[in-house]
Amino acid sequence: MDQAKETPERPSGRLRRVRAHYRNVSKRRTAWLLLKDAVNSCMEYRILGLAAEAAFFTLLSVPPLLLSLVGLLGYVDSWTGADTIASVEQNILEASRAVLSDQGVREIAQPILHDVTKGGSPDLISIGFLLALWSGSRAVNVFIDTITVMYGLDGVRGIVKTRLLAFGLFIVALLMGSVVLPLMVIGPDTLVSVVPWGENLIQLLYWPVILVLSVIFLTTLYHVSVPVRAPWIEDTPGALVALGMWVLGSFLLRIYLTNTVEGPTIYGSLAAPVAVLLWIGVSAFAVLVGAAVNAAIDHVWPSVATAAAREERAAAARTAAGRAGPDDPDDPDVPPSEFPERWSRFLPPEDVTGRLRGQTRRGGAAEETPAPDRPAGTGPDRTGSPHNGTPAPRPSGPPEPAYPPGDRFGDRDR
């Protein structure tokens, strides 16, 4: 009998929760609802603009990062040899000609590279790495904030923790990118020429390894960006969608760049930076679309941790609203929606707009509140009529003003 009264346990996995709660809903209907929710999230949180912001800060971090890495060559020249350093310097100068003119390469790029690679520059390495770390982590911070807001958990994690998490994820992204990006650039054929004895193995495992590493990194990014911990595997759908969007976007971008940027173009020397910026923007857009898909799935089938965090946040908001009260004159004006919630405490509690809005609300409430009725026969009203139910006799002559001279605005009643 006791076993029959026990509450059944909640299904642990997301797939089991789907089957338990949506067994009567068709798969097509469920997919349509998820797609609509994801599209609404993308439009509501303007992920196109956020992707452009992340792409800008990512591109801003590339030059100081490369400069600091090149500066390290001055300390390892005894290991690498002078020929290796000269080859790297020549390759960088050839790449800089896509951005700078020949005069700019001779007067700007070449002297800087010569000073950096000559004996090492600790000040340049440290400053360049700090600039790269700040701008790159700023781009990662855009992803973390957007993912947190999409899940409805903004304000749960503090500013300092968010910034430190962005620093850590940027370091991990550098390590992963140093492995994955060179593999994607050189291709399997170049790798086979380096390792000829493993041709069959490389041809078989090349792309699967790259795809698995990319999915692992994206899933980890989505997993740690949410302030509460949920099963790691539940963030995989968004990673797969982001990877598919990135492949499709890169293919379409390649077609566009082939027809517009290659050869004579209006961009001139800026063609290469524009192409890199567009590619980074497409990648950031794909990452945010995957985050929107994960957030839509979590809103439909929430995990235990995210559901509890959202309920706790809603309860805290209700408690704060109850303490303030709807008619509290000292209640500060509500900040606009473009301000993040965690910045609302730093806004001025009394500004001109808030006072005007408060006076408007109080004035409207005073007009809507009816004046209390006086008992009959308690005294004359403004027209001199006694409150006994009988009208006062109308005097002859011109009508008297409602207020005596000198009191035309009702100062006496005040």
Long-range contacts (C-beta under 8 A, 24 or more apart in sequence): 10-304, 13-231, 14-231, 14-234, 14-297, 14-301, 14-303, 17-301, 18-301, 21-301, 22-301, 30-300, 33-300, 34-293, 34-296, 34-297, 34-300, 37-296, 37-299, 37-300, 38-289, 38-292, 38-293, 38-295, 38-296, 39-292, 41-150, 41-292, 41-295, 41-296, 42-288, 42-289, 42-292, 45-146, 45-149, 45-150, 45-292, 47-146, 47-285, 47-288, 47-289, 47-292, 48-285, 50-142, 50-146, 50-284, 50-288, 51-281, 51-284, 51-285, 51-287, 51-288, 52-281, 52-284, 53-139, 53-142, 54-139, 54-140, 54-142, 54-143, 54-280, 54-281, 54-284, 55-139, 55-277, 55-280, 55-281, 55-283, 55-284, 56-139, 56-277, 57-135, 57-136, 57-138, 57-139, 57-142, 58-135, 58-136, 58-139, 58-280, 58-284, 59-273, 59-276, 59-277, 59-280, 60-135, 61-131, 61-132, 61-133, 61-134, 61-135, 61-136, 61-139, 62-132, 62-276, 64-127, 64-128, 64-129, 64-131, 64-132, 64-135, 65-128, 65-129, 65-132, 65-136, 65-174, 66-92, 67-112, 67-116, 67-124, 67-128, 68-124, 68-125, 68-126, 68-128, 68-129, 68-132, 70-113, 70-116, 70-117, 71-116, 71-117, 71-120, 71-121, 71-124, 71-125, 71-128, 72-120, 72-125, 73-116, 73-117, 74-116, 74-117, 74-118, 74-119, 74-120, 74-121, 75-120, 77-117, 85-117, 88-117, 89-113, 89-114, 89-117, 98-269, 98-271, 98-272, 99-269, 99-270, 99-272, 99-273, 100-269, 101-269, 133-167, 133-170, 136-170, 136-173, 136-174, 137-163, 137-166, 137-167, 137-169, 137-170, 138-166, 139-170, 139-284, 140-166, 140-169, 140-170, 140-173, 141-166, 142-284, 143-221, 143-225, 143-284, 143-287, 143-288, 143-291, 144-169, 144-225, 145-340, 146-288, 146-291, 147-222, 147-225, 147-226, 147-291, 147-294, 147-295, 148-225, 148-226, 148-227, 150-291, 150-292, 150-295, 151-226, 151-295, 151-298, 151-306, 151-310, 152-299, 152-310, 152-313, 153-226, 153-227, 153-228, 153-306, 153-309, 153-310, 153-313, 154-340, 154-341, 154-342, 155-313, 155-340, 155-341, 155-342, 156-227, 156-228, 156-309, 156-313, 157-227, 158-342, 159-342, 165-224, 165-225, 169-221, 169-224, 172-217, 172-220, 173-217, 176-213, 176-217, 179-213, 180-210, 180-213, 180-214, 180-217, 183-209, 183-210, 184-210, 211-243, 214-239, 214-243, 215-239, 215-240, 215-243, 218-242, 218-243, 218-287, 218-290, 221-287, 222-290, 222-291, 222-294, 225-291, 226-306, 227-309, 228-305, 228-306, 228-308, 228-309, 229-305, 230-298, 230-303, 230-304, 230-305, 230-306, 231-303, 234-294, 234-297, 234-298, 234-303, 235-294, 237-293, 237-294, 237-297, 238-290, 238-291, 238-292, 238-293, 238-294, 238-297, 239-290, 240-290, 241-289, 241-290, 241-293, 242-286, 242-287, 242-289, 242-290, 242-291, 243-286, 243-290, 245-285, 245-286, 245-289, 245-290, 246-282, 246-283, 246-286, 246-287, 249-282, 249-283, 249-285, 249-286, 250-279, 250-282, 250-283, 253-278, 253-279, 253-282, 327-365, 329-358, 329-362, 331-358, 333-357, 333-358
